[in-house]
Amino acid sequence: MSAKLPADRLIVGNCVEVMHGFPDKSIDLTVTSPPYDQLRDYKGYEFDPEGIASELLRVTKTGGVVVWIVGDKINGGRTMTSFRQALMFQELGWCVHDTMIYQKKNTPFMRSNAYTNCWEFMFVFSKGGPPKTFNPLKTPTVRSGEEMLTYNKRPDGINRKRKAVLKKEKTRTNIWAYAVGSGGSTKDKVAFQHPAIFPEKLAEEHILSWSNEGDIVLDPMCGSGTTCKMAMLHNRHFIGIDISSDYIDIAKQRIVASAKETGSQLSLVA
């Protein structure tokens, strides 16, 4: 097994085989979306969810996090792939820390006999207990400052009040909504040569939430390189793996262009 982690790298290969070469407990955060239910053509690649989840468990640090973005094929009914994969992670020893929702603001897919589907799950798995890092994203509150607030309401129905301070911000909910498609997911036109990208903002907000500067962020099925790009832009080290050399080339183009725009001294090896 390699004694050194290949940080700031894009690697062509089967992610399970590539991760075999990673040291134990070396990854802080994984943000990825598997090619579930054969909804897209990934050049014939058949992925092994249990093999990936097992290797991720080995290489993730105690308290590290995996964000697993997955939905279900809908064809006369849902496949329930998302639930099966979440339970599989749990049975392997992962803690299901949170079940989040990725809502698509502008989904075009209408259904004739059901409401329009506009979301996917974002399962947040942690290793060995709660996450070691949580930097909560905040949203402004409607009201702030001192107010008289109701407390300890009893069966007599009388509202008892006392002075309290409402904060200016509160932690966001676990439903995150993003515009998708051209100009929404990314402004990088080359990214759309990949059949299924997720929004840069989604990757960015998970990276900010579950990791710190200098941490190692992995995407074992990196596709167009969104996770790797956003990790680099926020001063995290990244590793991207994909079975397709074409997709790795797209990822490399995006990361090199972003590094140039921001003046990064990144020396990318792919």
FIPA-155735 format. One record per residue (C-alpha): residue number from 0; residue in three letters; x, y, z. Coordinates in steps of 0.1 Angstrom, whole numbers, always signed. Example, Ala and Ser with C-alpha at 12.3 -4.5 7.8 and 13.67 -1.06 7.14 Angstrom:
residues 2
> resi, resn, c1, c2, c3
> 0, ALA, +123, -45, +78
> 1, SER, +137, -11, +71
end
This chain:
residues 270
> resi, resn, c1, c2, c3
> 0, MET, +0, +0, +0
> 1, SER, +13, +35, -9
> 2, ALA, +26, +54, +21
> 3, LYS, +18, +87, +5
> 4, LEU, -16, +100, -6
> 5, PRO, -17, +113, -42
> 6, ALA, -31, +148, -33
> 7, ASP, -41, +173, -60
> 8, ARG, -44, +146, -86
> 9, LEU, -69, +134, -112
> 10, ILE, -66, +97, -118
> 11, VAL, -81, +75, -145
> 12, GLY, -92, +41, -132
> 13, ASN, -116, +20, -113
> 14, CYS, -121, +39, -81
> 15, VAL, -121, +7, -59
> 16, GLU, -88, -4, -73
> 17, VAL, -73, +31, -71
> 18, MET, -84, +35, -34
> 19, HIS, -67, +2, -26
> 20, GLY, -35, +22, -29
> 21, PHE, -46, +49, -4
> 22, PRO, -34, +47, +33
> 23, ASP, -59, +39, +60
> 24, LYS, -77, +69, +75
> 25, SER, -63, +95, +50
> 26, ILE, -94, +112, +36
> 27, ASP, -113, +140, +54
> 28, LEU, -143, +144, +31
> 29, THR, -159, +127, +1
> 30, VAL, -185, +144, -20
> 31, THR, -198, +123, -49
> 32, SER, -227, +111, -69
> 33, PRO, -228, +75, -82
> 34, PRO, -241, +65, -117
> 35, TYR, -272, +50, -102
> 36, ASP, -299, +30, -120
> 37, GLN, -281, +32, -153
> 38, LEU, -298, +66, -160
> 39, ARG, -268, +77, -181
> 40, ASP, -243, +60, -204
> 41, TYR, -210, +59, -186
> 42, LYS, -192, +41, -214
> 43, GLY, -202, +7, -202
> 44, TYR, -188, +11, -167
> 45, GLU, -207, -10, -140
> 46, PHE, -200, +5, -106
> 47, ASP, -198, -15, -74
> 48, PRO, -216, +5, -46
> 49, GLU, -207, -19, -18
> 50, GLY, -171, -21, -29
> 51, ILE, -169, +17, -30
> 52, ALA, -186, +21, +4
> 53, SER, -162, -4, +20
> 54, GLU, -131, +12, +6
> 55, LEU, -144, +46, +16
> 56, LEU, -148, +33, +51
> 57, ARG, -112, +22, +53
> 58, VAL, -96, +54, +38
> 59, THR, -118, +79, +56
> 60, LYS, -105, +94, +89
> 61, THR, -124, +88, +121
> 62, GLY, -151, +116, +121
> 63, GLY, -147, +120, +84
> 64, VAL, -178, +124, +61
> 65, VAL, -191, +110, +29
> 66, VAL, -218, +130, +10
> 67, TRP, -235, +105, -13
> 68, ILE, -259, +122, -38
> 69, VAL, -284, +97, -53
> 70, GLY, -319, +95, -66
> 71, ASP, -342, +68, -80
> 72, LYS, -351, +59, -115
> 73, ILE, -389, +64, -120
> 74, ASN, -404, +40, -145
> 75, GLY, -439, +30, -133
> 76, GLY, -426, +35, -98
> 77, ARG, -395, +43, -79
> 78, THR, -366, +18, -78
> 79, MET, -358, +28, -42
> 80, THR, -321, +26, -51
> 81, SER, -314, +56, -28
> 82, PHE, -328, +38, +3
> 83, ARG, -310, +6, -5
> 84, GLN, -277, +23, -8
> 85, ALA, -282, +43, +24
> 86, LEU, -290, +11, +43
> 87, MET, -260, -6, +27
> 88, PHE, -237, +21, +41
> 89, GLN, -253, +17, +75
> 90, GLU, -249, -21, +75
> 91, LEU, -212, -16, +66
> 92, GLY, -207, +5, +97
> 93, TRP, -213, +40, +86
> 94, CYS, -233, +64, +107
> 95, VAL, -262, +80, +88
> 96, HIS, -256, +115, +102
> 97, ASP, -282, +133, +81
> 98, THR, -306, +128, +52
> 99, MET, -306, +160, +31
> 100, ILE, -325, +170, +0
> 101, TYR, -310, +185, -31
> 102, GLN, -339, +204, -47
> 103, LYS, -337, +214, -84
> 104, LYS, -353, +248, -89
> 105, ASN, -360, +245, -126
> 106, THR, -364, +208, -134
> 107, PRO, -381, +204, -169
> 108, PHE, -393, +168, -165
> 109, MET, -430, +166, -162
> 110, ARG, -449, +135, -152
> 111, SER, -484, +126, -165
> 112, ASN, -497, +108, -134
> 113, ALA, -477, +122, -105
> 114, TYR, -462, +155, -93
> 115, THR, -430, +167, -110
> 116, ASN, -400, +151, -94
> 117, CYS, -375, +179, -85
> 118, TRP, -351, +164, -59
> 119, GLU, -325, +139, -49
> 120, PHE, -312, +127, -16
> 121, MET, -278, +139, -2
> 122, PHE, -270, +113, +24
> 123, VAL, -244, +125, +49
> 124, PHE, -225, +95, +63
> 125, SER, -199, +98, +91
> 126, LYS, -173, +74, +103
> 127, GLY, -171, +63, +139
> 128, GLY, -195, +88, +154
> 129, PRO, -205, +124, +147
> 130, PRO, -185, +145, +121
> 131, LYS, -152, +159, +134
> 132, THR, -159, +191, +115
> 133, PHE, -191, +210, +111
> 134, ASN, -191, +246, +100
> 135, PRO, -228, +254, +98
> 136, LEU, -240, +276, +70
> 137, LYS, -263, +304, +82
> 138, THR, -293, +322, +69
> 139, PRO, -307, +356, +82
> 140, THR, -336, +354, +105
> 141, VAL, -368, +374, +98
> 142, ARG, -367, +391, +132
> 143, SER, -338, +398, +155
> 144, GLY, -331, +417, +187
> 145, GLU, -349, +417, +221
> 146, GLU, -385, +406, +222
> 147, MET, -410, +393, +247
> 148, LEU, -414, +356, +239
> 149, THR, -439, +330, +251
> 150, TYR, -425, +302, +274
> 151, ASN, -438, +275, +296
> 152, LYS, -474, +276, +283
> 153, ARG, -496, +256, +307
> 154, PRO, -530, +239, +303
> 155, ASP, -547, +271, +315
> 156, GLY, -538, +286, +281
> 157, ILE, -522, +317, +296
> 158, ASN, -493, +330, +276
> 159, ARG, -464, +337, +299
> 160, LYS, -437, +359, +284
> 161, ARG, -402, +369, +292
> 162, LYS, -375, +389, +274
> 163, ALA, -352, +371, +251
> 164, VAL, -328, +379, +223
> 165, LEU, -334, +366, +188
> 166, LYS, -302, +360, +168
> 167, LYS, -296, +377, +135
> 168, GLU, -288, +343, +119
> 169, LYS, -298, +307, +122
> 170, THR, -284, +275, +109
> 171, ARG, -299, +266, +75
> 172, THR, -323, +237, +70
> 173, ASN, -312, +204, +54
> 174, ILE, -331, +211, +21
> 175, TRP, -308, +229, -3
> 176, ALA, -322, +243, -36
> 177, TYR, -302, +252, -67
> 178, ALA, -308, +262, -103
> 179, VAL, -296, +235, -126
> 180, GLY, -285, +234, -163
> 181, SER, -265, +260, -183
> 182, GLY, -256, +290, -161
> 183, GLY, -271, +273, -131
> 184, SER, -249, +243, -123
> 185, THR, -218, +260, -137
> 186, LYS, -207, +286, -163
> 187, ASP, -180, +261, -176
> 188, LYS, -194, +251, -210
> 189, VAL, -170, +222, -212
> 190, ALA, -186, +206, -181
> 191, PHE, -218, +199, -201
> 192, GLN, -199, +173, -222
> 193, HIS, -206, +151, -192
> 194, PRO, -241, +137, -191
> 195, ALA, -249, +144, -154
> 196, ILE, -233, +172, -134
> 197, PHE, -244, +186, -101
> 198, PRO, -242, +223, -92
> 199, GLU, -209, +238, -81
> 200, LYS, -227, +256, -53
> 201, LEU, -238, +222, -39
> 202, ALA, -203, +209, -38
> 203, GLU, -190, +241, -24
> 204, GLU, -215, +242, +4
> 205, HIS, -208, +206, +15
> 206, ILE, -170, +213, +13
> 207, LEU, -174, +244, +35
> 208, SER, -197, +225, +59
> 209, TRP, -177, +193, +65
> 210, SER, -140, +202, +60
> 211, ASN, -114, +229, +68
> 212, GLU, -86, +244, +47
> 213, GLY, -58, +220, +41
> 214, ASP, -81, +189, +43
> 215, ILE, -82, +162, +17
> 216, VAL, -114, +160, -4
> 217, LEU, -121, +130, -26
> 218, ASP, -145, +123, -54
> 219, PRO, -141, +87, -65
> 220, MET, -165, +91, -94
> 221, CYS, -155, +127, -103
> 222, GLY, -170, +130, -138
> 223, SER, -165, +166, -149
> 224, GLY, -146, +175, -117
> 225, THR, -170, +198, -99
> 226, THR, -160, +186, -64
> 227, CYS, -123, +188, -72
> 228, LYS, -127, +223, -86
> 229, MET, -145, +237, -56
> 230, ALA, -121, +220, -32
> 231, MET, -92, +237, -50
> 232, LEU, -109, +271, -49
> 233, HIS, -114, +268, -11
> 234, ASN, -79, +258, -3
> 235, ARG, -85, +221, +2
> 236, HIS, -64, +193, -14
> 237, PHE, -84, +171, -38
> 238, ILE, -83, +137, -54
> 239, GLY, -106, +129, -84
> 240, ILE, -110, +94, -98
> 241, ASP, -130, +84, -129
> 242, ILE, -131, +54, -151
> 243, SER, -133, +76, -182
> 244, SER, -102, +94, -195
> 245, ASP, -125, +117, -214
> 246, TYR, -142, +129, -182
> 247, ILE, -108, +133, -165
> 248, ASP, -98, +155, -194
> 249, ILE, -129, +177, -189
> 250, ALA, -121, +179, -151
> 251, LYS, -85, +189, -158
> 252, GLN, -96, +217, -182
> 253, ARG, -120, +231, -156
> 254, ILE, -95, +230, -127
> 255, VAL, -66, +244, -147
> 256, ALA, -88, +273, -160
> 257, SER, -100, +281, -125
> 258, ALA, -65, +279, -111
> 259, LYS, -54, +304, -138
> 260, GLU, -83, +327, -131
> 261, THR, -76, +328, -94
> 262, GLY, -38, +329, -96
> 263, SER, -34, +296, -79
> 264, GLN, +1, +279, -81
> 265, LEU, -16, +245, -85
> 266, SER, +7, +220, -102
> 267, LEU, -19, +195, -114
> 268, VAL, -9, +159, -123
> 269, ALA, -34, +139, -143
end
